[in-house]
């Protein structure tokens, strides 16, 4: 059972960066829609955090990172002591090696 969802500062920064990118290049409405989609997936994963795939690109950290995908974004998280930690929101159109960086 999940007691709390904690979004790290880094993940918040990524979410803000995604929002600003679409706001400046497409429209505020598109930026809002993408953010809403990402946040709704975070709420969904909080109901069943162990249901989603292990993030193999981070397996070497041995922290059991998992992922859920929202459109072009991987929401990277780990579940520990009944808390979901959102650690990154990663654009899947990037080089996958960047996820480790």
C-alpha positions in Angstrom: 0.0 0.0 0.0 1.3 3.4 -1.0 1.2 6.0 1.8 2.9 8.8 -0.1 4.2 9.9 -3.5 7.3 12.0 -3.4 8.5 13.8 -6.5 12.2 14.6 -6.3 13.5 18.1 -7.1 15.1 16.7 -10.2 11.9 15.2 -11.5 10.0 18.4 -10.7 12.7 20.3 -12.7 12.2 17.9 -15.7 8.4 18.3 -15.5 8.8 22.1 -15.6 11.3 21.9 -18.5 8.8 19.8 -20.5 6.1 22.3 -19.7 8.2 25.2 -20.8 9.4 23.5 -23.9 5.8 22.9 -25.2 4.6 26.3 -23.9 7.2 28.1 -25.9 7.2 26.0 -29.0 3.6 24.8 -29.4 1.0 26.3 -27.0 0.1 26.6 -23.3 -2.8 24.3 -23.9 -0.5 21.5 -25.2 2.0 22.1 -22.4 -0.9 21.7 -19.8 -2.2 18.6 -21.5 1.2 16.9 -21.4 1.7 17.8 -17.8 -1.8 16.5 -16.9 -1.1 13.2 -18.7 2.2 12.8 -16.8 0.6 13.6 -13.4 -2.3 11.3 -14.0 0.0 8.4 -14.8 1.9 9.2 -11.5 -1.5 9.0 -9.6 -2.2 5.7 -11.4 1.1 4.1 -10.6 0.6 5.1 -6.9 -2.3 2.6 -6.8 -0.2 -0.3 -8.0 3.5 0.6 -8.0 4.9 -3.0 -8.4 2.8 -3.6 -11.5 5.2 -1.7 -13.9 8.4 -2.8 -15.5 11.9 -2.6 -14.0 14.0 0.1 -15.6 16.8 -2.0 -17.0 18.9 1.1 -17.9 19.2 1.8 -14.1 19.5 -1.8 -12.9 23.2 -1.4 -12.0 22.2 1.0 -9.2 20.4 -1.8 -7.4 17.6 0.5 -6.3 14.8 -1.4 -8.1 13.8 1.6 -10.3 10.7 1.0 -12.4 9.0 2.9 -15.2 5.6 3.9 -16.5 5.3 5.5 -19.9 3.2 8.6 -20.6 3.2 9.4 -24.3 6.9 10.1 -25.0 8.0 10.2 -21.4 9.2 7.6 -19.0 8.3 8.3 -15.4 11.1 6.7 -13.5 10.4 5.8 -9.9 11.2 3.4 -7.0 9.0 2.0 -4.3 10.4 1.8 -0.9 8.8 1.6 2.6 5.3 2.4 1.2 6.6 5.5 -0.5 6.8 6.0 -4.3 9.8 8.2 -5.2 9.5 9.8 -8.7 13.2 10.3 -9.6 13.1 11.3 -13.2 10.8 12.1 -16.1 12.7 11.1 -19.2 12.0 11.9 -22.8 12.1 8.6 -24.6 13.2 10.3 -27.8 16.6 11.0 -26.3 19.6 8.6 -26.3 18.8 6.1 -23.6 22.3 6.4 -22.2 21.4 9.8 -21.0 19.1 8.3 -18.4 22.1 7.3 -16.4 23.6 10.7 -16.4 
